[in-house]
């Protein structure tokens, strides 16, 4: 994941791998991320939708509903969520608004890295919901 190292995200990779191996811990991570996103919904702006997509695929993987996400893409998604919930990342989250700017940038980066896999997920999700 050389691209992650270039973005300064490589340090989160090992932690993301632990969530990949433990769905109970993954559910705790998802719940933490959902709470943070809901608390900051207004400040997240357009990024809200991006996070909802990432949370959705992560939740469907945790529940065993969606199994088509490649491991590398899933790891990248988890890494982005770990970064989002981390209070100590590029810009500390306790700084109003500014603390979410880097989180939004990371969400955009994650989506750009796994975009085609997310498109397949969205197609699957639309078939399941109809």
Backbone atoms as SQL, in Angstrom:
CREATE TABLE atoms (id INTEGER PRIMARY KEY, chain TEXT, resi INTEGER, resn TEXT, atom TEXT, x REAL, y REAL, z REAL);
INSERT INTO atoms VALUES
  (1, 'A', 1, 'UNK', 'N', 0.833, -1.186, 0.000),
  (2, 'A', 1, 'UNK', 'CA', 0.000, 0.000, 0.000),
  (3, 'A', 1, 'UNK', 'C', 0.876, 1.247, 0.000),
  (4, 'A', 2, 'UNK', 'N', 1.734, 1.326, -1.001),
  (5, 'A', 2, 'UNK', 'CA', 2.652, 2.450, -1.108),
  (6, 'A', 2, 'UNK', 'C', 1.924, 3.785, -1.173),
  (7, 'A', 3, 'UNK', 'N', 0.777, 3.816, -1.847),
  (8, 'A', 3, 'UNK', 'CA', -0.007, 5.047, -1.959),
  (9, 'A', 3, 'UNK', 'C', -0.439, 5.539, -0.576),
  (10, 'A', 4, 'UNK', 'N', -0.748, 4.606, 0.315),
  (11, 'A', 4, 'UNK', 'CA', -1.127, 4.979, 1.682),
  (12, 'A', 4, 'UNK', 'C', 0.035, 5.634, 2.406),
  (13, 'A', 5, 'UNK', 'N', 1.215, 5.086, 2.233),
  (14, 'A', 5, 'UNK', 'CA', 2.392, 5.670, 2.878),
  (15, 'A', 5, 'UNK', 'C', 2.642, 7.085, 2.370),
  (16, 'A', 6, 'UNK', 'N', 2.429, 7.292, 1.070),
  (17, 'A', 6, 'UNK', 'CA', 2.607, 8.625, 0.493),
  (18, 'A', 6, 'UNK', 'C', 1.629, 9.620, 1.107),
  (19, 'A', 7, 'UNK', 'N', 0.454, 9.163, 1.461),
  (20, 'A', 7, 'UNK', 'CA', -0.566, 10.026, 2.055),
  (21, 'A', 7, 'UNK', 'C', -0.438, 10.110, 3.578),
  (22, 'A', 8, 'UNK', 'N', 0.543, 9.411, 4.151),
  (23, 'A', 8, 'UNK', 'CA', 0.726, 9.438, 5.602),
  (24, 'A', 8, 'UNK', 'C', -0.239, 8.525, 6.335),
  (25, 'A', 9, 'UNK', 'N', -0.828, 7.573, 5.634),
  (26, 'A', 9, 'UNK', 'CA', -1.831, 6.695, 6.232),
  (27, 'A', 9, 'UNK', 'C', -1.298, 5.304, 6.569),
  (28, 'A', 10, 'UNK', 'N', -0.076, 5.035, 6.173),
  (29, 'A', 10, 'UNK', 'CA', 0.495, 3.715, 6.399),
  (30, 'A', 10, 'UNK', 'C', 0.501, 3.302, 7.862),
  (31, 'A', 11, 'UNK', 'N', 0.596, 4.274, 8.759),
  (32, 'A', 11, 'UNK', 'CA', 0.625, 3.960, 10.190),
  (33, 'A', 11, 'UNK', 'C', -0.696, 3.351, 10.664),
  (34, 'A', 12, 'UNK', 'N', -1.764, 3.566, 9.916),
  (35, 'A', 12, 'UNK', 'CA', -3.073, 3.035, 10.305),
  (36, 'A', 12, 'UNK', 'C', -3.331, 1.637, 9.730),
  (37, 'A', 13, 'UNK', 'N', -2.445, 1.172, 8.865),
  (38, 'A', 13, 'UNK', 'CA', -2.665, -0.090, 8.178),
  (39, 'A', 13, 'UNK', 'C', -2.728, -1.288, 9.125),
  (40, 'A', 14, 'UNK', 'N', -1.800, -1.395, 10.068),
  (41, 'A', 14, 'UNK', 'CA', -1.799, -2.538, 10.985),
  (42, 'A', 14, 'UNK', 'C', -3.060, -2.570, 11.837),
  (43, 'A', 15, 'UNK', 'N', -3.488, -1.407, 12.288),
  (44, 'A', 15, 'UNK', 'CA', -4.712, -1.347, 13.079),
  (45, 'A', 15, 'UNK', 'C', -5.905, -1.787, 12.231),
  (46, 'A', 16, 'UNK', 'N', -5.937, -1.349, 10.986),
  (47, 'A', 16, 'UNK', 'CA', -7.026, -1.744, 10.087),
  (48, 'A', 16, 'UNK', 'C', -7.039, -3.259, 9.894),
  (49, 'A', 17, 'UNK', 'N', -5.873, -3.869, 9.813),
  (50, 'A', 17, 'UNK', 'CA', -5.794, -5.328, 9.644),
  (51, 'A', 17, 'UNK', 'C', -6.390, -6.058, 10.838),
  (52, 'A', 18, 'UNK', 'N', -6.258, -5.497, 12.039),
  (53, 'A', 18, 'UNK', 'CA', -6.839, -6.170, 13.211),
  (54, 'A', 18, 'UNK', 'C', -8.361, -6.169, 13.131),
  (55, 'A', 19, 'UNK', 'N', -8.941, -5.094, 12.595),
  (56, 'A', 19, 'UNK', 'CA', -10.401, -5.045, 12.435),
  (57, 'A', 19, 'UNK', 'C', -10.857, -6.013, 11.345),
  (58, 'A', 20, 'UNK', 'N', -10.039, -6.175, 10.338),
  (59, 'A', 20, 'UNK', 'CA', -10.364, -7.103, 9.251),
  (60, 'A', 20, 'UNK', 'C', -10.487, -8.535, 9.772),
  (61, 'A', 21, 'UNK', 'N', -9.749, -8.845, 10.828),
  (62, 'A', 21, 'UNK', 'CA', -9.746, -10.193, 11.396),
  (63, 'A', 21, 'UNK', 'C', -10.787, -10.396, 12.491),
  (64, 'A', 22, 'UNK', 'N', -11.401, -9.323, 12.983),
  (65, 'A', 22, 'UNK', 'CA', -12.298, -9.438, 14.128),
  (66, 'A', 22, 'UNK', 'C', -13.563, -8.612, 13.890),
  (67, 'A', 23, 'UNK', 'N', -14.635, -9.278, 13.518),
  (68, 'A', 23, 'UNK', 'CA', -15.877, -8.577, 13.180),
  (69, 'A', 23, 'UNK', 'C', -16.543, -7.946, 14.401),
  (70, 'A', 24, 'UNK', 'N', -16.296, -8.478, 15.581),
  (71, 'A', 24, 'UNK', 'CA', -16.851, -7.860, 16.790),
  (72, 'A', 24, 'UNK', 'C', -16.194, -6.501, 17.016),
  (73, 'A', 25, 'UNK', 'N', -14.873, -6.456, 16.904),
  (74, 'A', 25, 'UNK', 'CA', -14.164, -5.180, 17.016),
  (75, 'A', 25, 'UNK', 'C', -14.573, -4.248, 15.885),
  (76, 'A', 26, 'UNK', 'N', -14.798, -4.815, 14.709),
  (77, 'A', 26, 'UNK', 'CA', -15.210, -4.008, 13.565),
  (78, 'A', 26, 'UNK', 'C', -16.551, -3.334, 13.820),
  (79, 'A', 27, 'UNK', 'N', -17.462, -4.055, 14.449),
  (80, 'A', 27, 'UNK', 'CA', -18.769, -3.478, 14.767),
  (81, 'A', 27, 'UNK', 'C', -18.619, -2.329, 15.762),
  (82, 'A', 28, 'UNK', 'N', -17.741, -2.481, 16.734),
  (83, 'A', 28, 'UNK', 'CA', -17.468, -1.389, 17.681),
  (84, 'A', 28, 'UNK', 'C', -16.902, -0.171, 16.950),
  (85, 'A', 29, 'UNK', 'N', -15.984, -0.418, 16.020),
  (86, 'A', 29, 'UNK', 'CA', -15.407, 0.672, 15.226),
  (87, 'A', 29, 'UNK', 'C', -16.497, 1.372, 14.420),
  (88, 'A', 30, 'UNK', 'N', -17.352, 0.599, 13.777),
  (89, 'A', 30, 'UNK', 'CA', -18.431, 1.180, 12.982),
  (90, 'A', 30, 'UNK', 'C', -19.354, 2.029, 13.845),
  (91, 'A', 31, 'UNK', 'N', -19.725, 1.528, 15.004),
  (92, 'A', 31, 'UNK', 'CA', -20.609, 2.288, 15.894),
  (93, 'A', 31, 'UNK', 'C', -19.958, 3.591, 16.354),
  (94, 'A', 32, 'UNK', 'N', -18.665, 3.547, 16.636),
  (95, 'A', 32, 'UNK', 'CA', -17.941, 4.755, 17.012),
  (96, 'A', 32, 'UNK', 'C', -17.932, 5.758, 15.861),
  (97, 'A', 33, 'UNK', 'N', -17.692, 5.257, 14.663),
  (98, 'A', 33, 'UNK', 'CA', -17.661, 6.126, 13.479),
  (99, 'A', 33, 'UNK', 'C', -19.037, 6.730, 13.208),
  (100, 'A', 34, 'UNK', 'N', -20.075, 5.939, 13.365),
  (101, 'A', 34, 'UNK', 'CA', -21.438, 6.444, 13.147),
  (102, 'A', 34, 'UNK', 'C', -21.781, 7.544, 14.150),
  (103, 'A', 35, 'UNK', 'N', -21.395, 7.347, 15.408),
  (104, 'A', 35, 'UNK', 'CA', -21.651, 8.378, 16.415),
  (105, 'A', 35, 'UNK', 'C', -20.932, 9.681, 16.058),
  (106, 'A', 36, 'UNK', 'N', -19.676, 9.562, 15.675),
  (107, 'A', 36, 'UNK', 'CA', -18.905, 10.764, 15.323),
  (108, 'A', 36, 'UNK', 'C', -19.510, 11.443, 14.095),
  (109, 'A', 37, 'UNK', 'N', -19.879, 10.664, 13.094),
  (110, 'A', 37, 'UNK', 'CA', -20.457, 11.236, 11.875),
  (111, 'A', 37, 'UNK', 'C', -21.782, 11.925, 12.182),
  (112, 'A', 38, 'UNK', 'N', -22.617, 11.283, 12.982),
  (113, 'A', 38, 'UNK', 'CA', -23.913, 11.883, 13.323),
  (114, 'A', 38, 'UNK', 'C', -23.739, 13.169, 14.119),
  (115, 'A', 39, 'UNK', 'N', -22.778, 13.183, 15.021),
  (116, 'A', 39, 'UNK', 'CA', -22.503, 14.378, 15.823),
  (117, 'A', 39, 'UNK', 'C', -22.026, 15.530, 14.949),
  (118, 'A', 40, 'UNK', 'N', -21.298, 15.207, 13.894),
  (119, 'A', 40, 'UNK', 'CA', -20.684, 16.228, 13.042),
  (120, 'A', 40, 'UNK', 'C', -21.338, 16.327, 11.669),
  (121, 'A', 41, 'UNK', 'N', -22.553, 15.847, 11.550),
  (122, 'A', 41, 'UNK', 'CA', -23.208, 15.780, 10.238),
  (123, 'A', 41, 'UNK', 'C', -23.192, 17.120, 9.506),
  (124, 'A', 42, 'UNK', 'N', -23.554, 18.189, 10.178),
  (125, 'A', 42, 'UNK', 'CA', -23.584, 19.498, 9.544),
  (126, 'A', 42, 'UNK', 'C', -22.219, 19.944, 9.049),
  (127, 'A', 43, 'UNK', 'N', -21.211, 19.712, 9.839),
  (128, 'A', 43, 'UNK', 'CA', -19.856, 20.131, 9.477),
  (129, 'A', 43, 'UNK', 'C', -19.262, 19.264, 8.368),
  (130, 'A', 44, 'UNK', 'N', -19.760, 18.044, 8.221),
  (131, 'A', 44, 'UNK', 'CA', -19.224, 17.146, 7.197),
  (132, 'A', 44, 'UNK', 'C', -19.677, 17.536, 5.794),
  (133, 'A', 45, 'UNK', 'N', -20.800, 18.217, 5.677),
  (134, 'A', 45, 'UNK', 'CA', -21.279, 18.665, 4.371),
  (135, 'A', 45, 'UNK', 'C', -21.410, 17.524, 3.377),
  (136, 'A', 46, 'UNK', 'N', -20.818, 17.714, 2.195),
  (137, 'A', 46, 'UNK', 'CA', -20.889, 16.701, 1.134),
  (138, 'A', 46, 'UNK', 'C', -20.198, 15.396, 1.532),
  (139, 'A', 47, 'UNK', 'N', -19.262, 15.482, 2.456),
  (140, 'A', 47, 'UNK', 'CA', -18.532, 14.287, 2.876),
  (141, 'A', 47, 'UNK', 'C', -19.449, 13.311, 3.604),
  (142, 'A', 48, 'UNK', 'N', -20.562, 13.803, 4.140),
  (143, 'A', 48, 'UNK', 'CA', -21.531, 12.952, 4.829),
  (144, 'A', 48, 'UNK', 'C', -21.914, 11.768, 3.937),
  (145, 'A', 49, 'UNK', 'N', -22.235, 12.040, 2.677),
  (146, 'A', 49, 'UNK', 'CA', -22.645, 10.989, 1.740),
  (147, 'A', 49, 'UNK', 'C', -21.518, 9.974, 1.519),
  (148, 'A', 50, 'UNK', 'N', -20.302, 10.461, 1.419),
  (149, 'A', 50, 'UNK', 'CA', -19.156, 9.570, 1.204),
  (150, 'A', 50, 'UNK', 'C', -19.002, 8.617, 2.389),
  (151, 'A', 51, 'UNK', 'N', -19.099, 9.189, 3.583),
  (152, 'A', 51, 'UNK', 'CA', -18.968, 8.348, 4.767),
  (153, 'A', 51, 'UNK', 'C', -20.111, 7.342, 4.862),
  (154, 'A', 52, 'UNK', 'N', -21.310, 7.736, 4.483),
  (155, 'A', 52, 'UNK', 'CA', -22.442, 6.811, 4.550),
  (156, 'A', 52, 'UNK', 'C', -22.221, 5.616, 3.632),
  (157, 'A', 53, 'UNK', 'N', -21.633, 5.848, 2.474),
  (158, 'A', 53, 'UNK', 'CA', -21.321, 4.760, 1.557),
  (159, 'A', 53, 'UNK', 'C', -20.268, 3.830, 2.163),
  (160, 'A', 54, 'UNK', 'N', -19.211, 4.413, 2.726),
  (161, 'A', 54, 'UNK', 'CA', -18.161, 3.594, 3.345),
  (162, 'A', 54, 'UNK', 'C', -18.706, 2.813, 4.536),
  (163, 'A', 55, 'UNK', 'N', -19.520, 3.484, 5.359),
  (164, 'A', 55, 'UNK', 'CA', -20.109, 2.798, 6.511),
  (165, 'A', 55, 'UNK', 'C', -21.049, 1.686, 6.058),
  (166, 'A', 56, 'UNK', 'N', -21.778, 1.936, 4.983),
  (167, 'A', 56, 'UNK', 'CA', -22.740, 0.944, 4.490),
  (168, 'A', 56, 'UNK', 'C', -22.069, -0.340, 4.037),
  (169, 'A', 57, 'UNK', 'N', -21.025, -0.214, 3.237),
  (170, 'A', 57, 'UNK', 'CA', -20.334, -1.414, 2.761),
  (171, 'A', 57, 'UNK', 'C', -19.654, -2.131, 3.919),
  (172, 'A', 58, 'UNK', 'N', -19.110, -1.366, 4.856),
  (173, 'A', 58, 'UNK', 'CA', -18.462, -1.958, 6.025),
  (174, 'A', 58, 'UNK', 'C', -19.484, -2.728, 6.859),
  (175, 'A', 59, 'UNK', 'N', -20.644, -2.130, 7.075),
  (176, 'A', 59, 'UNK', 'CA', -21.701, -2.793, 7.846),
  (177, 'A', 59, 'UNK', 'C', -22.178, -4.065, 7.153),
  (178, 'A', 60, 'UNK', 'N', -22.386, -3.983, 5.843),
  (179, 'A', 60, 'UNK', 'CA', -22.840, -5.170, 5.121),
  (180, 'A', 60, 'UNK', 'C', -21.783, -6.269, 5.118),
  (181, 'A', 61, 'UNK', 'N', -20.503, -5.901, 5.148),
  (182, 'A', 61, 'UNK', 'CA', -19.447, -6.906, 5.259),
  (183, 'A', 61, 'UNK', 'C', -19.456, -7.521, 6.666),
  (184, 'A', 62, 'UNK', 'N', -19.564, -6.677, 7.691),
  (185, 'A', 62, 'UNK', 'CA', -19.580, -7.176, 9.068),
  (186, 'A', 62, 'UNK', 'C', -20.723, -8.170, 9.258),
  (187, 'A', 63, 'UNK', 'N', -21.896, -7.817, 8.736),
  (188, 'A', 63, 'UNK', 'CA', -23.079, -8.673, 8.901),
  (189, 'A', 63, 'UNK', 'C', -23.072, -9.893, 7.993),
  (190, 'A', 64, 'UNK', 'N', -22.094, -9.973, 7.107),
  (191, 'A', 64, 'UNK', 'CA', -22.013, -11.114, 6.193),
  (192, 'A', 64, 'UNK', 'C', -22.950, -11.012, 5.008),
  (193, 'A', 65, 'UNK', 'N', -23.531, -9.843, 4.808),
  (194, 'A', 65, 'UNK', 'CA', -24.462, -9.663, 3.693),
  (195, 'A', 65, 'UNK', 'C', -23.752, -9.435, 2.371),
  (196, 'A', 66, 'UNK', 'N', -22.619, -8.781, 2.411),
  (197, 'A', 66, 'UNK', 'CA', -21.887, -8.470, 1.176),
  (198, 'A', 66, 'UNK', 'C', -20.487, -9.059, 1.281),
  (199, 'A', 67, 'UNK', 'N', -20.195, -9.990, 0.386),
  (200, 'A', 67, 'UNK', 'CA', -18.922, -10.712, 0.456),
  (201, 'A', 67, 'UNK', 'C', -18.051, -10.487, -0.772),
  (202, 'A', 68, 'UNK', 'N', -18.477, -9.601, -1.656),
  (203, 'A', 68, 'UNK', 'CA', -17.778, -9.407, -2.921),
  (204, 'A', 68, 'UNK', 'C', -16.685, -8.342, -2.881),
  (205, 'A', 69, 'UNK', 'N', -16.553, -7.638, -1.784),
  (206, 'A', 69, 'UNK', 'CA', -15.543, -6.589, -1.682),
  (207, 'A', 69, 'UNK', 'C', -14.166, -7.236, -1.557),
  (208, 'A', 70, 'UNK', 'N', -13.256, -6.932, -2.473),
  (209, 'A', 70, 'UNK', 'CA', -11.900, -7.487, -2.369),
  (210, 'A', 70, 'UNK', 'C', -11.251, -7.083, -1.040),
  (211, 'A', 71, 'UNK', 'N', -10.449, -7.963, -0.496),
  (212, 'A', 71, 'UNK', 'CA', -9.816, -7.731, 0.800),
  (213, 'A', 71, 'UNK', 'C', -9.015, -6.440, 0.813),
  (214, 'A', 72, 'UNK', 'N', -8.279, -6.180, -0.238),
  (215, 'A', 72, 'UNK', 'CA', -7.458, -4.959, -0.290),
  (216, 'A', 72, 'UNK', 'C', -8.340, -3.711, -0.217),
  (217, 'A', 73, 'UNK', 'N', -9.465, -3.729, -0.922),
  (218, 'A', 73, 'UNK', 'CA', -10.384, -2.580, -0.891),
  (219, 'A', 73, 'UNK', 'C', -11.034, -2.453, 0.479),
  (220, 'A', 74, 'UNK', 'N', -11.428, -3.568, 1.049),
  (221, 'A', 74, 'UNK', 'CA', -12.029, -3.539, 2.379),
  (222, 'A', 74, 'UNK', 'C', -11.032, -3.002, 3.401),
  (223, 'A', 75, 'UNK', 'N', -9.799, -3.419, 3.288),
  (224, 'A', 75, 'UNK', 'CA', -8.760, -2.925, 4.194),
  (225, 'A', 75, 'UNK', 'C', -8.592, -1.410, 4.047),
  (226, 'A', 76, 'UNK', 'N', -8.655, -0.914, 2.832),
  (227, 'A', 76, 'UNK', 'CA', -8.540, 0.528, 2.597),
  (228, 'A', 76, 'UNK', 'C', -9.722, 1.268, 3.212),
  (229, 'A', 77, 'UNK', 'N', -10.914, 0.711, 3.082),
  (230, 'A', 77, 'UNK', 'CA', -12.109, 1.318, 3.678),
  (231, 'A', 77, 'UNK', 'C', -11.986, 1.347, 5.200),
  (232, 'A', 78, 'UNK', 'N', -11.576, 0.237, 5.786),
  (233, 'A', 78, 'UNK', 'CA', -11.412, 0.175, 7.238),
  (234, 'A', 78, 'UNK', 'C', -10.359, 1.183, 7.683),
  (235, 'A', 79, 'UNK', 'N', -9.282, 1.274, 6.940),
  (236, 'A', 79, 'UNK', 'CA', -8.226, 2.223, 7.268),
  (237, 'A', 79, 'UNK', 'C', -8.787, 3.650, 7.297),
  (238, 'A', 80, 'UNK', 'N', -9.604, 3.982, 6.319),
  (239, 'A', 80, 'UNK', 'CA', -10.215, 5.311, 6.291),
  (240, 'A', 80, 'UNK', 'C', -11.113, 5.555, 7.487),
  (241, 'A', 81, 'UNK', 'N', -11.847, 4.537, 7.898),
  (242, 'A', 81, 'UNK', 'CA', -12.731, 4.665, 9.057),
  (243, 'A', 81, 'UNK', 'C', -11.912, 4.787, 10.341),
  (244, 'A', 82, 'UNK', 'N', -10.837, 4.012, 10.440),
  (245, 'A', 82, 'UNK', 'CA', -9.949, 4.122, 11.610),
  (246, 'A', 82, 'UNK', 'C', -9.391, 5.540, 11.695),
  (247, 'A', 83, 'UNK', 'N', -8.970, 6.081, 10.569),
  (248, 'A', 83, 'UNK', 'CA', -8.452, 7.450, 10.544),
  (249, 'A', 83, 'UNK', 'C', -9.531, 8.431, 10.992),
  (250, 'A', 84, 'UNK', 'N', -10.748, 8.237, 10.490),
  (251, 'A', 84, 'UNK', 'CA', -11.859, 9.129, 10.826),
  (252, 'A', 84, 'UNK', 'C', -12.126, 9.158, 12.327),
  (253, 'A', 85, 'UNK', 'N', -12.098, 8.017, 12.983),
  (254, 'A', 85, 'UNK', 'CA', -12.412, 7.987, 14.417),
  (255, 'A', 85, 'UNK', 'C', -11.217, 8.363, 15.285),
  (256, 'A', 86, 'UNK', 'N', -10.031, 8.369, 14.725),
  (257, 'A', 86, 'UNK', 'CA', -8.842, 8.702, 15.504),
  (258, 'A', 86, 'UNK', 'C', -8.859, 10.183, 15.875),
  (259, 'A', 87, 'UNK', 'N', -8.774, 10.482, 17.171),
  (260, 'A', 87, 'UNK', 'CA', -8.763, 11.892, 17.572),
  (261, 'A', 87, 'UNK', 'C', -7.431, 12.571, 17.262),
  (262, 'A', 88, 'UNK', 'N', -6.416, 11.771, 17.029),
  (263, 'A', 88, 'UNK', 'CA', -5.092, 12.327, 16.741),
  (264, 'A', 88, 'UNK', 'C', -4.690, 11.877, 15.344),
  (265, 'A', 89, 'UNK', 'N', -5.059, 12.691, 14.367),
  (266, 'A', 89, 'UNK', 'CA', -4.684, 12.398, 12.992),
  (267, 'A', 89, 'UNK', 'C', -4.019, 13.643, 12.419),
  (268, 'A', 90, 'UNK', 'N', -4.185, 13.924, 11.152),
  (269, 'A', 90, 'UNK', 'CA', -3.509, 15.061, 10.524),
  (270, 'A', 90, 'UNK', 'C', -3.805, 16.385, 11.214),
  (271, 'A', 91, 'UNK', 'N', -5.061, 16.623, 11.512),
  (272, 'A', 91, 'UNK', 'CA', -5.480, 17.825, 12.238),
  (273, 'A', 91, 'UNK', 'C', -6.326, 17.332, 13.397),
  (274, 'A', 92, 'UNK', 'N', -5.969, 17.710, 14.599),
  (275, 'A', 92, 'UNK', 'CA', -6.683, 17.224, 15.770),
  (276, 'A', 92, 'UNK', 'C', -8.173, 17.544, 15.685),
  (277, 'A', 93, 'UNK', 'N', -9.006, 16.563, 16.020),
  (278, 'A', 93, 'UNK', 'CA', -10.448, 16.699, 15.884),
  (279, 'A', 93, 'UNK', 'C', -11.066, 17.693, 16.850),
  (280, 'A', 94, 'UNK', 'N', -10.360, 18.061, 17.900),
  (281, 'A', 94, 'UNK', 'CA', -10.956, 19.003, 18.835),
  (282, 'A', 94, 'UNK', 'C', -10.891, 20.444, 18.308),
  (283, 'A', 95, 'UNK', 'N', -10.216, 20.658, 17.177),
  (284, 'A', 95, 'UNK', 'CA', -10.211, 21.977, 16.546),
  (285, 'A', 95, 'UNK', 'C', -11.486, 22.074, 15.714),
  (286, 'A', 96, 'UNK', 'N', -12.395, 22.972, 16.073),
  (287, 'A', 96, 'UNK', 'CA', -13.680, 23.045, 15.370),
  (288, 'A', 96, 'UNK', 'C', -13.510, 23.142, 13.855),
  (289, 'A', 97, 'UNK', 'N', -14.309, 22.405, 13.137),
  (290, 'A', 97, 'UNK', 'CA', -14.360, 22.317, 11.686),
  (291, 'A', 97, 'UNK', 'C', -13.045, 21.838, 11.064),
  (292, 'A', 98, 'UNK', 'N', -11.923, 22.464, 11.397),
  (293, 'A', 98, 'UNK', 'CA', -10.644, 22.101, 10.782),
  (294, 'A', 98, 'UNK', 'C', -10.295, 20.642, 11.032),
  (295, 'A', 99, 'UNK', 'N', -10.700, 20.122, 12.171),
  (296, 'A', 99, 'UNK', 'CA', -10.405, 18.735, 12.495),
  (297, 'A', 99, 'UNK', 'C', -11.100, 17.745, 11.584),
  (298, 'A', 100, 'UNK', 'N', -12.141, 18.188, 10.895),
  (299, 'A', 100, 'UNK', 'CA', -12.857, 17.306, 9.972),
  (300, 'A', 100, 'UNK', 'C', -12.387, 17.457, 8.530),
  (301, 'A', 101, 'UNK', 'N', -11.627, 18.492, 8.237),
  (302, 'A', 101, 'UNK', 'CA', -11.163, 18.728, 6.873),
  (303, 'A', 101, 'UNK', 'C', -10.287, 17.578, 6.398),
  (304, 'A', 102, 'UNK', 'N', -9.342, 17.161, 7.232),
  (305, 'A', 102, 'UNK', 'CA', -8.474, 16.053, 6.826),
  (306, 'A', 102, 'UNK', 'C', -9.255, 14.746, 6.756),
  (307, 'A', 103, 'UNK', 'N', -10.261, 14.580, 7.624),
  (308, 'A', 103, 'UNK', 'CA', -11.092, 13.378, 7.556),
  (309, 'A', 103, 'UNK', 'C', -11.826, 13.321, 6.214),
  (310, 'A', 104, 'UNK', 'N', -12.321, 14.470, 5.766),
  (311, 'A', 104, 'UNK', 'CA', -13.008, 14.537, 4.472),
  (312, 'A', 104, 'UNK', 'C', -12.043, 14.211, 3.333),
  (313, 'A', 105, 'UNK', 'N', -10.825, 14.708, 3.441),
  (314, 'A', 105, 'UNK', 'CA', -9.824, 14.429, 2.406),
  (315, 'A', 105, 'UNK', 'C', -9.496, 12.946, 2.354),
  (316, 'A', 106, 'UNK', 'N', -9.384, 12.321, 3.514),
  (317, 'A', 106, 'UNK', 'CA', -9.090, 10.886, 3.554),
  (318, 'A', 106, 'UNK', 'C', -10.258, 10.085, 2.990),
  (319, 'A', 107, 'UNK', 'N', -11.492, 10.485, 3.309),
  (320, 'A', 107, 'UNK', 'CA', -12.666, 9.798, 2.748),
  (321, 'A', 107, 'UNK', 'C', -12.646, 9.884, 1.228),
  (322, 'A', 108, 'UNK', 'N', -12.325, 11.055, 0.704),
  (323, 'A', 108, 'UNK', 'CA', -12.224, 11.214, -0.743),
  (324, 'A', 108, 'UNK', 'C', -11.139, 10.340, -1.336),
  (325, 'A', 109, 'UNK', 'N', -9.998, 10.274, -0.655),
  (326, 'A', 109, 'UNK', 'CA', -8.896, 9.428, -1.117),
  (327, 'A', 109, 'UNK', 'C', -9.309, 7.956, -1.129),
  (328, 'A', 110, 'UNK', 'N', -9.941, 7.500, -0.051),
  (329, 'A', 110, 'UNK', 'CA', -10.372, 6.102, 0.042),
  (330, 'A', 110, 'UNK', 'C', -11.335, 5.785, -1.102),
  (331, 'A', 111, 'UNK', 'N', -12.289, 6.657, -1.319),
  (332, 'A', 111, 'UNK', 'CA', -13.274, 6.419, -2.378),
  (333, 'A', 111, 'UNK', 'C', -12.597, 6.389, -3.747),
  (334, 'A', 112, 'UNK', 'N', -11.606, 7.250, -3.951),
  (335, 'A', 112, 'UNK', 'CA', -10.898, 7.237, -5.237),
  (336, 'A', 112, 'UNK', 'C', -10.123, 5.931, -5.426),
  (337, 'A', 113, 'UNK', 'N', -9.635, 5.358, -4.336),
  (338, 'A', 113, 'UNK', 'CA', -8.856, 4.123, -4.423),
  (339, 'A', 113, 'UNK', 'C', -9.726, 2.887, -4.673),
  (340, 'A', 114, 'UNK', 'N', -10.947, 2.898, -4.162),
  (341, 'A', 114, 'UNK', 'CA', -11.806, 1.709, -4.249),
  (342, 'A', 114, 'UNK', 'C', -13.100, 1.997, -5.016),
  (343, 'A', 115, 'UNK', 'N', -13.082, 3.030, -5.842),
  (344, 'A', 115, 'UNK', 'CA', -14.280, 3.492, -6.532),
  (345, 'A', 115, 'UNK', 'C', -15.015, 2.428, -7.321),
  (346, 'A', 116, 'UNK', 'N', -14.293, 1.624, -8.098),
  (347, 'A', 116, 'UNK', 'CA', -14.975, 0.611, -8.914),
  (348, 'A', 116, 'UNK', 'C', -15.625, -0.457, -8.035),
  (349, 'A', 117, 'UNK', 'N', -14.985, -0.799, -6.927),
  (350, 'A', 117, 'UNK', 'CA', -15.575, -1.771, -6.001),
  (351, 'A', 117, 'UNK', 'C', -16.807, -1.182, -5.316),
  (352, 'A', 118, 'UNK', 'N', -16.776, 0.113, -5.027),
  (353, 'A', 118, 'UNK', 'CA', -17.939, 0.759, -4.425),
  (354, 'A', 118, 'UNK', 'C', -19.098, 0.837, -5.412),
  (355, 'A', 119, 'UNK', 'N', -18.791, 1.014, -6.689),
  (356, 'A', 119, 'UNK', 'CA', -19.852, 1.025, -7.700),
  (357, 'A', 119, 'UNK', 'C', -20.540, -0.335, -7.760),
  (358, 'A', 120, 'UNK', 'N', -19.758, -1.408, -7.698),
  (359, 'A', 120, 'UNK', 'CA', -20.343, -2.757, -7.683),
  (360, 'A', 120, 'UNK', 'C', -21.196, -2.959, -6.435),
  (361, 'A', 121, 'UNK', 'N', -20.725, -2.432, -5.317),
  (362, 'A', 121, 'UNK', 'CA', -21.496, -2.524, -4.077),
  (363, 'A', 121, 'UNK', 'C', -22.824, -1.777, -4.221),
  (364, 'A', 122, 'UNK', 'N', -22.789, -0.576, -4.777),
  (365, 'A', 122, 'UNK', 'CA', -24.021, 0.200, -4.943),
  (366, 'A', 122, 'UNK', 'C', -25.018, -0.532, -5.841),
  (367, 'A', 123, 'UNK', 'N', -24.533, -1.171, -6.892),
  (368, 'A', 123, 'UNK', 'CA', -25.423, -1.964, -7.755),
  (369, 'A', 123, 'UNK', 'C', -26.037, -3.121, -6.982),
  (370, 'A', 124, 'UNK', 'N', -25.208, -3.820, -6.220),
  (371, 'A', 124, 'UNK', 'CA', -25.699, -4.922, -5.393),
  (372, 'A', 124, 'UNK', 'C', -26.744, -4.415, -4.408),
  (373, 'A', 125, 'UNK', 'N', -26.443, -3.303, -3.763),
  (374, 'A', 125, 'UNK', 'CA', -27.345, -2.741, -2.741),
  (375, 'A', 125, 'UNK', 'C', -28.694, -2.356, -3.372),
  (376, 'A', 126, 'UNK', 'N', -28.662, -1.786, -4.551),
  (377, 'A', 126, 'UNK', 'CA', -29.911, -1.385, -5.193),
  (378, 'A', 126, 'UNK', 'C', -30.746, -2.613, -5.567),
  (379, 'A', 127, 'UNK', 'N', -30.103, -3.697, -5.948),
  (380, 'A', 127, 'UNK', 'CA', -30.843, -4.940, -6.272),
  (381, 'A', 127, 'UNK', 'C', -31.444, -5.550, -5.006),
  (382, 'A', 128, 'UNK', 'N', -30.699, -5.517, -3.920),
  (383, 'A', 128, 'UNK', 'CA', -31.163, -6.095, -2.661),
  (384, 'A', 128, 'UNK', 'C', -32.342, -5.310, -2.094),
  (385, 'A', 129, 'UNK', 'N', -32.286, -3.994, -2.223),
  (386, 'A', 129, 'UNK', 'CA', -33.328, -3.150, -1.640),
  (387, 'A', 129, 'UNK', 'C', -34.597, -3.085, -2.480),
  (388, 'A', 130, 'UNK', 'N', -34.531, -3.508, -3.727),
  (389, 'A', 130, 'UNK', 'CA', -35.737, -3.411, -4.564),
  (390, 'A', 130, 'UNK', 'C', -36.546, -4.682, -4.594);
